[in-house]
Amino acid sequence: MEGILYVTDRNNKRRFVQIDLEKHGEIWEDFYDALMVEAVKDEDSIALEELGQQLKTEGLLDEL
């Protein structure tokens, strides 16, 4: 596929991929977003209001 380069190991097994971001940048962004979602899927979540209160308490946010 044009703009996609597979990097293989000694056994010719595909290990890595290089992507031409000028050609496939939008697809890469979607793929990267999916990776980030997968990375945090098991993390606890908190309400936005609670986060705002925590940041305000820690002096990291001036107002809500």
Gaussian input, Z-matrix of N, CA and C with variables (Angstrom, degrees):
# hf/3-21g

backbone

0 1
 N
 C     1     B1
 C     2     B2     1     A1
 N     3     B3     2     A2     1     D1
 C     4     B4     3     A3     2     D2
 C     5     B5     4     A4     3     D3
 N     6     B6     5     A5     4     D4
 C     7     B7     6     A6     5     D5
 C     8     B8     7     A7     6     D6
 N     9     B9     8     A8     7     D7
 C    10    B10     9     A9     8     D8
 C    11    B11    10    A10     9     D9
 N    12    B12    11    A11    10    D10
 C    13    B13    12    A12    11    D11
 C    14    B14    13    A13    12    D12
 N    15    B15    14    A14    13    D13
 C    16    B16    15    A15    14    D14
 C    17    B17    16    A16    15    D15
 N    18    B18    17    A17    16    D16
 C    19    B19    18    A18    17    D17
 C    20    B20    19    A19    18    D18
 N    21    B21    20    A20    19    D19
 C    22    B22    21    A21    20    D20
 C    23    B23    22    A22    21    D21
 N    24    B24    23    A23    22    D22
 C    25    B25    24    A24    23    D23
 C    26    B26    25    A25    24    D24
 N    27    B27    26    A26    25    D25
 C    28    B28    27    A27    26    D26
 C    29    B29    28    A28    27    D27
 N    30    B30    29    A29    28    D28
 C    31    B31    30    A30    29    D29
 C    32    B32    31    A31    30    D30
 N    33    B33    32    A32    31    D31
 C    34    B34    33    A33    32    D32
 C    35    B35    34    A34    33    D33
 N    36    B36    35    A35    34    D34
 C    37    B37    36    A36    35    D35
 C    38    B38    37    A37    36    D36
 N    39    B39    38    A38    37    D37
 C    40    B40    39    A39    38    D38
 C    41    B41    40    A40    39    D39
 N    42    B42    41    A41    40    D40
 C    43    B43    42    A42    41    D41
 C    44    B44    43    A43    42    D42
 N    45    B45    44    A44    43    D43
 C    46    B46    45    A45    44    D44
 C    47    B47    46    A46    45    D45
 N    48    B48    47    A47    46    D46
 C    49    B49    48    A48    47    D47
 C    50    B50    49    A49    48    D48
 N    51    B51    50    A50    49    D49
 C    52    B52    51    A51    50    D50
 C    53    B53    52    A52    51    D51
 N    54    B54    53    A53    52    D52
 C    55    B55    54    A54    53    D53
 C    56    B56    55    A55    54    D54
 N    57    B57    56    A56    55    D55
 C    58    B58    57    A57    56    D56
 C    59    B59    58    A58    57    D57
 N    60    B60    59    A59    58    D58
 C    61    B61    60    A60    59    D59
 C    62    B62    61    A61    60    D60
 N    63    B63    62    A62    61    D61
 C    64    B64    63    A63    62    D62
 C    65    B65    64    A64    63    D63
 N    66    B66    65    A65    64    D64
 C    67    B67    66    A66    65    D65
 C    68    B68    67    A67    66    D66
 N    69    B69    68    A68    67    D67
 C    70    B70    69    A69    68    D68
 C    71    B71    70    A70    69    D69
 N    72    B72    71    A71    70    D70
 C    73    B73    72    A72    71    D71
 C    74    B74    73    A73    72    D72
 N    75    B75    74    A74    73    D73
 C    76    B76    75    A75    74    D74
 C    77    B77    76    A76    75    D75
 N    78    B78    77    A77    76    D76
 C    79    B79    78    A78    77    D77
 C    80    B80    79    A79    78    D78
 N    81    B81    80    A80    79    D79
 C    82    B82    81    A81    80    D80
 C    83    B83    82    A82    81    D81
 N    84    B84    83    A83    82    D82
 C    85    B85    84    A84    83    D83
 C    86    B86    85    A85    84    D84
 N    87    B87    86    A86    85    D85
 C    88    B88    87    A87    86    D86
 C    89    B89    88    A88    87    D87
 N    90    B90    89    A89    88    D88
 C    91    B91    90    A90    89    D89
 C    92    B92    91    A91    90    D90
 N    93    B93    92    A92    91    D91
 C    94    B94    93    A93    92    D92
 C    95    B95    94    A94    93    D93
 N    96    B96    95    A95    94    D94
 C    97    B97    96    A96    95    D95
 C    98    B98    97    A97    96    D96
 N    99    B99    98    A98    97    D97
 C   100   B100    99    A99    98    D98
 C   101   B101   100   A100    99    D99
 N   102   B102   101   A101   100   D100
 C   103   B103   102   A102   101   D101
 C   104   B104   103   A103   102   D102
 N   105   B105   104   A104   103   D103
 C   106   B106   105   A105   104   D104
 C   107   B107   106   A106   105   D105
 N   108   B108   107   A107   106   D106
 C   109   B109   108   A108   107   D107
 C   110   B110   109   A109   108   D108
 N   111   B111   110   A110   109   D109
 C   112   B112   111   A111   110   D110
 C   113   B113   112   A112   111   D111
 N   114   B114   113   A113   112   D112
 C   115   B115   114   A114   113   D113
 C   116   B116   115   A115   114   D114
 N   117   B117   116   A116   115   D115
 C   118   B118   117   A117   116   D116
 C   119   B119   118   A118   117   D117
 N   120   B120   119   A119   118   D118
 C   121   B121   120   A120   119   D119
 C   122   B122   121   A121   120   D120
 N   123   B123   122   A122   121   D121
 C   124   B124   123   A123   122   D122
 C   125   B125   124   A124   123   D123
 N   126   B126   125   A125   124   D124
 C   127   B127   126   A126   125   D125
 C   128   B128   127   A127   126   D126
 N   129   B129   128   A128   127   D127
 C   130   B130   129   A129   128   D128
 C   131   B131   130   A130   129   D129
 N   132   B132   131   A131   130   D130
 C   133   B133   132   A132   131   D131
 C   134   B134   133   A133   132   D132
 N   135   B135   134   A134   133   D133
 C   136   B136   135   A135   134   D134
 C   137   B137   136   A136   135   D135
 N   138   B138   137   A137   136   D136
 C   139   B139   138   A138   137   D137
 C   140   B140   139   A139   138   D138
 N   141   B141   140   A140   139   D139
 C   142   B142   141   A141   140   D140
 C   143   B143   142   A142   141   D141
 N   144   B144   143   A143   142   D142
 C   145   B145   144   A144   143   D143
 C   146   B146   145   A145   144   D144
 N   147   B147   146   A146   145   D145
 C   148   B148   147   A147   146   D146
 C   149   B149   148   A148   147   D147
 N   150   B150   149   A149   148   D148
 C   151   B151   150   A150   149   D149
 C   152   B152   151   A151   150   D150
 N   153   B153   152   A152   151   D151
 C   154   B154   153   A153   152   D152
 C   155   B155   154   A154   153   D153
 N   156   B156   155   A155   154   D154
 C   157   B157   156   A156   155   D155
 C   158   B158   157   A157   156   D156
 N   159   B159   158   A158   157   D157
 C   160   B160   159   A159   158   D158
 C   161   B161   160   A160   159   D159
 N   162   B162   161   A161   160   D160
 C   163   B163   162   A162   161   D161
 C   164   B164   163   A163   162   D162
 N   165   B165   164   A164   163   D163
 C   166   B166   165   A165   164   D164
 C   167   B167   166   A166   165   D165
 N   168   B168   167   A167   166   D166
 C   169   B169   168   A168   167   D167
 C   170   B170   169   A169   168   D168
 N   171   B171   170   A170   169   D169
 C   172   B172   171   A171   170   D170
 C   173   B173   172   A172   171   D171
 N   174   B174   173   A173   172   D172
 C   175   B175   174   A174   173   D173
 C   176   B176   175   A175   174   D174
 N   177   B177   176   A176   175   D175
 C   178   B178   177   A177   176   D176
 C   179   B179   178   A178   177   D177
 N   180   B180   179   A179   178   D178
 C   181   B181   180   A180   179   D179
 C   182   B182   181   A181   180   D180
 N   183   B183   182   A182   181   D181
 C   184   B184   183   A183   182   D182
 C   185   B185   184   A184   183   D183
 N   186   B186   185   A185   184   D184
 C   187   B187   186   A186   185   D185
 C   188   B188   187   A187   186   D186
 N   189   B189   188   A188   187   D187
 C   190   B190   189   A189   188   D188
 C   191   B191   190   A190   189   D189

   B1=1.4462
   B2=1.5264
   B3=1.2825
   B4=1.4526
   B5=1.5355
   B6=1.3311
   B7=1.4516
   B8=1.5155
   B9=1.3382
   B10=1.4592
   B11=1.5267
   B12=1.3361
   B13=1.4541
   B14=1.5229
   B15=1.3167
   B16=1.4599
   B17=1.5293
   B18=1.3216
   B19=1.4552
   B20=1.5281
   B21=1.3262
   B22=1.4666
   B23=1.5324
   B24=1.3284
   B25=1.4591
   B26=1.5309
   B27=1.3235
   B28=1.4726
   B29=1.5240
   B30=1.3169
   B31=1.4649
   B32=1.5235
   B33=1.3167
   B34=1.4560
   B35=1.5372
   B36=1.3204
   B37=1.4602
   B38=1.5321
   B39=1.3170
   B40=1.4601
   B41=1.5237
   B42=1.3305
   B43=1.4596
   B44=1.5274
   B45=1.3081
   B46=1.4591
   B47=1.5232
   B48=1.3143
   B49=1.4535
   B50=1.5239
   B51=1.3108
   B52=1.4579
   B53=1.5190
   B54=1.3212
   B55=1.4550
   B56=1.5211
   B57=1.3017
   B58=1.4570
   B59=1.5285
   B60=1.3299
   B61=1.4616
   B62=1.5212
   B63=1.3235
   B64=1.4612
   B65=1.5236
   B66=1.3335
   B67=1.4671
   B68=1.5193
   B69=1.3386
   B70=1.4613
   B71=1.5293
   B72=1.3135
   B73=1.4582
   B74=1.5153
   B75=1.3188
   B76=1.4672
   B77=1.5330
   B78=1.3233
   B79=1.4646
   B80=1.5209
   B81=1.3471
   B82=1.4591
   B83=1.5248
   B84=1.3254
   B85=1.4605
   B86=1.5252
   B87=1.3140
   B88=1.4696
   B89=1.5242
   B90=1.3278
   B91=1.4614
   B92=1.5318
   B93=1.3295
   B94=1.4568
   B95=1.5262
   B96=1.3209
   B97=1.4679
   B98=1.5283
   B99=1.3149
   B100=1.4645
   B101=1.5279
   B102=1.3335
   B103=1.4607
   B104=1.5192
   B105=1.3283
   B106=1.4592
   B107=1.5308
   B108=1.3132
   B109=1.4630
   B110=1.5210
   B111=1.3164
   B112=1.4702
   B113=1.5308
   B114=1.3197
   B115=1.4630
   B116=1.5212
   B117=1.3341
   B118=1.4730
   B119=1.5218
   B120=1.3078
   B121=1.4650
   B122=1.5249
   B123=1.3166
   B124=1.4595
   B125=1.5280
   B126=1.3212
   B127=1.4604
   B128=1.5290
   B129=1.3228
   B130=1.4574
   B131=1.5224
   B132=1.3071
   B133=1.4599
   B134=1.5205
   B135=1.3390
   B136=1.4546
   B137=1.5249
   B138=1.3034
   B139=1.4609
   B140=1.5277
   B141=1.3088
   B142=1.4528
   B143=1.5262
   B144=1.3222
   B145=1.4648
   B146=1.5321
   B147=1.3293
   B148=1.4659
   B149=1.5271
   B150=1.3168
   B151=1.4543
   B152=1.5230
   B153=1.3220
   B154=1.4646
   B155=1.5133
   B156=1.3277
   B157=1.4647
   B158=1.5276
   B159=1.3079
   B160=1.4715
   B161=1.5286
   B162=1.3146
   B163=1.4601
   B164=1.5245
   B165=1.3252
   B166=1.4607
   B167=1.5263
   B168=1.3206
   B169=1.4630
   B170=1.5121
   B171=1.3240
   B172=1.4561
   B173=1.5343
   B174=1.3322
   B175=1.4724
   B176=1.5090
   B177=1.3221
   B178=1.4613
   B179=1.5228
   B180=1.3402
   B181=1.4612
   B182=1.5199
   B183=1.3353
   B184=1.4574
   B185=1.5130
   B186=1.3140
   B187=1.4718
   B188=1.5116
   B189=1.3232
   B190=1.4634
   B191=1.4970
   A1=107.79
   A2=116.73
   A3=121.63
   A4=110.27
   A5=115.80
   A6=120.58
   A7=113.98
   A8=117.38
   A9=122.60
   A10=107.96
   A11=116.59
   A12=121.03
   A13=108.52
   A14=115.95
   A15=120.89
   A16=109.22
   A17=116.05
   A18=122.49
   A19=106.05
   A20=115.54
   A21=120.18
   A22=111.14
   A23=115.38
   A24=121.09
   A25=109.82
   A26=115.84
   A27=120.88
   A28=112.97
   A29=115.60
   A30=120.73
   A31=112.58
   A32=115.32
   A33=122.48
   A34=112.28
   A35=115.79
   A36=120.67
   A37=108.31
   A38=117.05
   A39=120.78
   A40=109.97
   A41=116.31
   A42=121.52
   A43=111.97
   A44=117.09
   A45=122.12
   A46=109.29
   A47=114.68
   A48=119.32
   A49=109.21
   A50=115.17
   A51=121.46
   A52=107.09
   A53=115.76
   A54=121.07
   A55=109.39
   A56=116.84
   A57=122.36
   A58=107.08
   A59=115.93
   A60=119.85
   A61=112.99
   A62=117.43
   A63=118.76
   A64=110.40
   A65=116.37
   A66=120.79
   A67=112.65
   A68=116.81
   A69=121.33
   A70=113.04
   A71=117.93
   A72=121.66
   A73=113.81
   A74=117.19
   A75=120.52
   A76=111.10
   A77=116.55
   A78=120.50
   A79=109.55
   A80=117.41
   A81=120.71
   A82=110.39
   A83=118.15
   A84=120.92
   A85=110.55
   A86=117.88
   A87=121.38
   A88=111.02
   A89=116.24
   A90=121.52
   A91=110.30
   A92=116.91
   A93=121.77
   A94=110.90
   A95=117.50
   A96=121.04
   A97=110.62
   A98=116.88
   A99=120.91
   A100=110.84
   A101=117.62
   A102=120.92
   A103=111.19
   A104=117.37
   A105=120.97
   A106=111.15
   A107=117.29
   A108=121.01
   A109=110.06
   A110=116.62
   A111=121.39
   A112=110.68
   A113=116.98
   A114=121.33
   A115=112.66
   A116=117.80
   A117=120.25
   A118=113.51
   A119=117.48
   A120=120.30
   A121=113.80
   A122=118.47
   A123=121.03
   A124=113.06
   A125=117.22
   A126=120.19
   A127=109.99
   A128=114.88
   A129=119.53
   A130=109.40
   A131=116.27
   A132=120.62
   A133=109.02
   A134=114.68
   A135=120.29
   A136=108.28
   A137=115.58
   A138=120.67
   A139=109.41
   A140=116.83
   A141=122.25
   A142=111.01
   A143=116.01
   A144=120.23
   A145=110.80
   A146=116.89
   A147=121.37
   A148=110.54
   A149=116.89
   A150=121.06
   A151=110.10
   A152=116.48
   A153=120.59
   A154=111.69
   A155=116.62
   A156=120.67
   A157=110.90
   A158=117.59
   A159=121.18
   A160=110.77
   A161=116.16
   A162=120.48
   A163=111.12
   A164=116.77
   A165=121.19
   A166=110.09
   A167=117.36
   A168=122.11
   A169=111.29
   A170=117.22
   A171=122.01
   A172=112.46
   A173=115.78
   A174=119.84
   A175=113.99
   A176=117.62
   A177=121.38
   A178=112.63
   A179=115.70
   A180=120.59
   A181=107.06
   A182=116.66
   A183=120.90
   A184=112.66
   A185=116.59
   A186=120.08
   A187=110.12
   A188=115.19
   A189=120.12
   A190=110.99
   D1=134.34
   D2=-178.94
   D3=-66.00
   D4=131.51
   D5=179.21
   D6=88.37
   D7=1.88
   D8=178.24
   D9=-124.36
   D10=127.81
   D11=178.95
   D12=-126.43
   D13=122.96
   D14=177.52
   D15=-91.63
   D16=136.25
   D17=175.38
   D18=-106.29
   D19=126.69
   D20=-174.70
   D21=-112.00
   D22=162.09
   D23=176.28
   D24=-90.35
   D25=-171.04
   D26=-178.17
   D27=-60.21
   D28=-28.15
   D29=-179.05
   D30=-92.36
   D31=12.42
   D32=179.98
   D33=64.97
   D34=23.77
   D35=176.27
   D36=-86.97
   D37=131.88
   D38=178.39
   D39=-63.04
   D40=125.99
   D41=-177.76
   D42=-118.33
   D43=-35.47
   D44=-175.11
   D45=-140.66
   D46=164.91
   D47=176.83
   D48=-138.08
   D49=139.02
   D50=173.25
   D51=-109.90
   D52=134.40
   D53=-175.40
   D54=-121.32
   D55=131.42
   D56=173.48
   D57=-74.07
   D58=106.85
   D59=-174.76
   D60=-71.07
   D61=-21.75
   D62=175.02
   D63=-67.85
   D64=-36.22
   D65=179.26
   D66=-84.40
   D67=-40.01
   D68=-169.71
   D69=-124.31
   D70=24.22
   D71=-176.86
   D72=-59.15
   D73=-40.52
   D74=-178.39
   D75=-66.85
   D76=-41.37
   D77=177.72
   D78=-65.50
   D79=-40.00
   D80=178.70
   D81=-60.57
   D82=-42.74
   D83=179.66
   D84=-59.38
   D85=-42.83
   D86=177.68
   D87=-62.48
   D88=-44.02
   D89=179.26
   D90=-62.72
   D91=-45.57
   D92=-179.83
   D93=-63.16
   D94=-41.82
   D95=176.82
   D96=-58.56
   D97=-43.21
   D98=179.10
   D99=-63.67
   D100=-39.09
   D101=176.68
   D102=-62.29
   D103=-41.68
   D104=-179.52
   D105=-66.32
   D106=-39.60
   D107=176.56
   D108=-61.63
   D109=-44.80
   D110=179.32
   D111=-61.82
   D112=-38.45
   D113=-176.52
   D114=-65.85
   D115=-28.99
   D116=-175.70
   D117=-112.40
   D118=8.83
   D119=-172.61
   D120=-61.40
   D121=-28.13
   D122=-177.94
   D123=-97.40
   D124=2.51
   D125=179.42
   D126=-77.24
   D127=149.31
   D128=175.64
   D129=-68.28
   D130=150.16
   D131=176.98
   D132=-117.78
   D133=157.21
   D134=176.56
   D135=-131.94
   D136=158.58
   D137=179.77
   D138=-67.46
   D139=149.42
   D140=179.62
   D141=-57.91
   D142=-40.88
   D143=179.56
   D144=-61.64
   D145=-40.67
   D146=179.06
   D147=-64.99
   D148=-41.63
   D149=177.11
   D150=-60.77
   D151=-45.03
   D152=178.41
   D153=-58.65
   D154=-43.01
   D155=178.74
   D156=-63.98
   D157=-42.32
   D158=179.00
   D159=-61.47
   D160=-46.07
   D161=-179.45
   D162=-64.33
   D163=-39.45
   D164=178.12
   D165=-65.12
   D166=-44.43
   D167=179.04
   D168=-61.22
   D169=-37.64
   D170=-179.03
   D171=-82.49
   D172=0.76
   D173=179.25
   D174=75.74
   D175=17.67
   D176=-178.82
   D177=-96.91
   D178=-3.56
   D179=-178.90
   D180=-143.19
   D181=126.22
   D182=-176.90
   D183=-73.53
   D184=-44.70
   D185=-179.04
   D186=-147.92
   D187=159.52
   D188=179.91
   D189=-91.77

